[in-house]
Amino acid sequence: MKKILHFIFVSLIFAEVYAQIPKNTEIVELKEVNLYYEEYGEGEPLILLHGWTQSSQFWADYIEEYARSYNVYAIDLRGHGKSSPLTKNFSIEKAANDISALLDYLDLKNVKSIGLSYGGLTLLQLASLDPKRLASMVLIGTSHNYSGQDNKTLSEQFRFENLPAAFIEDLKKIHFQDEDKIKAMFDPTLNYEIKLTEESLKRINIKTLIIHGDNDELLGINAAFELHKNLPISNLWIVPDKGHIPIDNTNKTEFLRITNEFFR
């Protein structure tokens, strides 16, 4: 698990150095939450959703390429970056409804989408609730049947009081020195859960690319096979020798090539 956390923050700090200048940024006041997004490029809409403890800046090193073809929206999910902190009533379904409300606000329909881990769970939940929202989706490190509370060892490791001081300092760089927001992310009572049936997956007629590391320490590899088996229009890329975050600078070019071909 320490390897996952180390990679998340090394990637974010590296990406921030090469961040593109957005053409627009905004914090949108929705019904229950404020969501921050950055907008880049022109063309068909593409939304990018980061993983847990990350922010929209995770995608900074990928945006330049996507912005050549798409109108890119990099979003801070509920509880992260410049968006509102997590609250006790958090759920993946609420995070999905946030994105739906933001798309309404932006008047975006049939969007292309990429979601990593927490972002992938959010996309998959949104696809189940309202499949007409999405034209296509890339799910990275995602499962249709996951609960963070099922893993007691993980829950104990991820308590705020058990985190290394250096790790907390890295988190502060991403979440703007807001320690209360960071503590909320690590609340062991929060419902980091998605429970979609095979029948509900089979009703999601959205073109989908599933990307998964063959050494995923969090979800295991069967999560990807189950998605591929049950999503009617899906392709699968198992990335060798990678864990829960299977994309990094070693395969960035290949990832961009494959996802751009998929969207076209």
C-alpha positions in Angstrom: 0.0 0.0 0.0 2.9 2.3 0.7 3.9 1.9 -3.0 0.5 3.1 -4.1 0.7 6.2 -2.0 4.3 7.0 -3.0 3.5 6.7 -6.7 0.3 8.9 -6.3 2.3 11.8 -4.9 5.4 11.5 -7.0 3.2 11.6 -10.1 1.3 14.6 -8.9 4.3 16.7 -8.0 6.0 15.9 -11.3 2.8 16.7 -13.2 2.3 20.1 -11.6 5.7 21.3 -13.0 4.4 20.8 -16.5 0.8 21.9 -16.0 -0.8 23.7 -19.0 -2.5 27.1 -18.5 -6.3 26.5 -18.5 -8.5 28.8 -20.6 -11.1 28.7 -17.9 -11.3 27.7 -14.2 -14.3 27.9 -11.9 -15.7 26.7 -8.6 -19.3 25.8 -9.3 -21.9 25.9 -6.5 -24.1 22.8 -6.8 -26.9 21.7 -4.5 -24.8 19.9 -1.9 -21.2 20.7 -2.9 -18.9 23.1 -4.7 -16.8 21.5 -7.5 -13.7 23.0 -9.1 -12.8 22.4 -12.7 -10.2 23.5 -15.3 -11.0 23.8 -19.0 -8.6 23.3 -21.9 -8.8 23.0 -25.7 -11.5 22.8 -28.2 -13.7 20.1 -29.7 -15.9 17.3 -28.3 -16.1 17.3 -24.4 -13.8 15.0 -22.5 -13.9 14.9 -18.7 -11.0 13.6 -16.5 -11.6 12.3 -13.0 -8.7 11.6 -10.7 -8.2 9.0 -7.9 -8.7 9.2 -4.2 -6.4 11.7 -2.4 -5.4 13.2 -5.8 -6.8 16.2 -7.6 -7.3 17.4 -11.2 -3.6 18.1 -11.3 -2.9 14.3 -11.7 -3.8 14.8 -15.4 -1.6 17.9 -15.9 1.0 15.9 -17.9 -1.7 14.4 -20.2 -3.8 17.5 -20.9 -1.7 19.0 -23.6 -2.2 16.0 -25.9 -5.9 15.6 -25.2 -6.5 19.4 -25.6 -5.3 19.1 -29.2 -8.5 17.2 -30.1 -11.0 17.7 -27.2 -12.5 20.3 -25.0 -11.0 19.0 -21.8 -12.5 19.4 -18.3 -10.2 18.3 -15.4 -12.4 18.1 -12.3 -11.6 18.1 -8.6 -14.0 15.4 -7.2 -15.9 15.9 -4.0 -13.5 16.1 -1.1 -10.4 16.8 -3.1 -8.3 19.7 -4.4 -10.3 22.9 -4.5 -13.7 21.2 -4.2 -15.8 21.0 -1.0 -14.5 18.7 1.8 -16.1 15.2 2.3 -18.9 15.0 4.8 -20.4 12.1 6.8 -23.1 11.4 4.2 -20.5 10.8 1.4 -21.1 8.0 -1.1 -19.9 7.1 -4.6 -23.5 7.7 -5.7 -23.3 11.3 -4.4 -20.0 11.8 -6.2 -21.6 10.5 -9.5 -24.6 12.9 -9.0 -22.1 15.7 -8.5 -20.7 15.1 -12.0 -24.2 14.8 -13.5 -25.1 18.2 -12.0 -21.8 19.7 -13.2 -22.5 18.5 -16.7 -25.9 20.1 -16.5 -24.4 23.3 -15.4 -21.8 23.2 -18.3 -24.6 22.1 -20.7 -22.5 19.1 -21.8 -24.1 16.0 -23.2 -22.7 12.7 -24.5 -19.2 13.3 -23.1 -16.1 11.2 -23.4 -14.6 10.4 -20.1 -11.7 8.9 -18.2 -11.8 7.9 -14.5 -8.9 6.6 -12.4 -9.7 4.6 -9.2 -12.2 6.8 -7.2 -12.8 8.6 -10.5 -13.4 5.3 -12.2 -15.9 4.2 -9.6 -17.7 7.6 -9.9 -17.9 7.2 -13.7 -19.2 3.6 -13.5 -21.8 4.6 -11.0 -22.9 7.6 -13.2 -23.1 5.2 -16.2 -25.4 3.0 -14.2 -27.6 5.8 -13.0 -27.8 7.7 -16.3 -26.1 6.0 -19.2 -27.1 8.7 -21.7 -24.7 11.1 -20.0 -21.6 9.4 -21.4 -20.6 8.7 -25.0 -17.7 6.6 -24.0 -15.5 5.9 -20.9 -12.1 4.7 -19.9 -12.1 3.0 -16.5 -8.6 2.7 -14.9 -8.2 0.6 -11.7 -12.0 0.2 -11.3 -14.4 -2.4 -9.9 -18.1 -2.7 -9.9 -18.1 -4.4 -6.4 -15.9 -2.7 -3.9 -16.0 -1.4 -0.3 -13.1 0.1 1.5 -14.5 -1.1 4.8 -14.2 -4.7 3.7 -10.4 -4.4 4.0 -9.7 -4.0 7.8 -5.9 -3.8 7.3 -6.3 -1.1 4.7 -8.7 0.8 6.9 -6.2 0.8 9.8 -3.3 1.9 7.6 -5.3 4.7 6.1 -6.3 6.3 9.5 -5.0 9.9 9.5 -3.2 9.4 12.8 -1.2 6.5 11.3 0.1 8.4 8.2 3.8 9.4 8.0 4.4 13.1 8.5 6.1 13.5 5.1 3.0 11.9 3.5 0.7 14.5 5.2 3.0 17.3 3.9 2.6 16.0 0.4 -1.2 15.9 0.8 -1.2 19.5 2.0 0.5 20.5 -1.3 -2.4 19.0 -3.3 -5.2 20.1 -1.0 -4.1 23.6 -0.3 -2.9 23.2 3.3 -6.4 22.2 4.4 -5.7 19.6 7.1 -9.4 19.2 8.0 -10.1 18.3 4.4 -7.3 15.7 4.5 -8.6 14.3 7.8 -12.1 13.9 6.2 -10.7 11.8 3.4 -9.3 9.3 5.9 -12.5 9.1 8.0 -12.9 5.3 8.4 -16.7 5.6 8.6 -17.1 7.0 5.1 -18.9 4.8 2.5 -16.2 4.2 -0.2 -18.5 1.6 -1.7 -19.9 0.6 -5.1 -22.1 -2.4 -5.4 -23.4 -2.9 -9.0 -24.9 -6.2 -10.1 -23.9 -8.1 -13.2 -27.4 -7.4 -14.5 -27.0 -3.6 -14.1 -23.6 -3.7 -15.8 -25.2 -5.5 -18.8 -27.6 -2.6 -19.2 -24.7 -0.1 -19.6 -24.4 0.2 -23.4 -21.5 2.6 -23.4 -18.3 2.0 -25.3 -15.8 1.3 -22.6 -12.0 0.7 -22.3 -10.9 -1.0 -19.1 -7.3 -0.5 -18.1 -5.9 -2.5 -15.2 -2.5 -3.4 -13.7 -1.8 -7.1 -13.5 -0.5 -6.5 -9.9 -3.3 -4.4 -8.6 -2.8 -4.5 -4.9 -6.2 -3.0 -4.0 -8.7 -4.6 -6.4 -6.9 -7.7 -7.8 -7.0 -8.5 -11.5 -10.4 -10.3 -11.5 -12.2 -6.9 -11.1 -11.1 -6.1 -14.6 -12.2 -9.4 -16.0 -15.6 -9.2 -14.4 -16.1 -5.7 -15.9 -15.0 -6.9 -19.3 -17.3 -9.9 -19.1 -20.4 -8.0 -18.2 -20.1 -4.6 -19.9 -21.6 -5.2 -23.4 -19.3 -2.9 -25.4 -15.9 -3.1 -23.7 -12.2 -3.6 -24.5 -9.6 -4.6 -22.0 -5.9 -3.6 -21.6 -4.1 -5.4 -18.8 -0.9 -3.5 -18.2 2.0 -5.8 -17.2 4.0 -5.3 -14.1 1.8 -2.4 -12.8 -0.3 -2.0 -9.6 -3.4 -0.1 -8.8 -2.2 3.0 -10.6 -1.2 1.4 -13.9 -0.3 4.6 -15.8 2.8 6.6 -15.3 5.7 8.1 -17.3 6.9 4.7 -18.5 3.8 4.1 -20.5 2.4 7.6 -20.9 2.9 7.6 -24.7 1.2 4.2 -25.1 -1.7 5.3 -22.9 -2.3 8.4 -24.9 -2.1 6.5 -28.2 -4.5 3.8 -27.0 -7.0 6.2 -25.5 -7.0 8.6 -28.4 -7.6 5.7 -30.8 -10.4 4.4 -28.6 -12.1 7.8 -28.5 -11.8 8.2 -32.3 
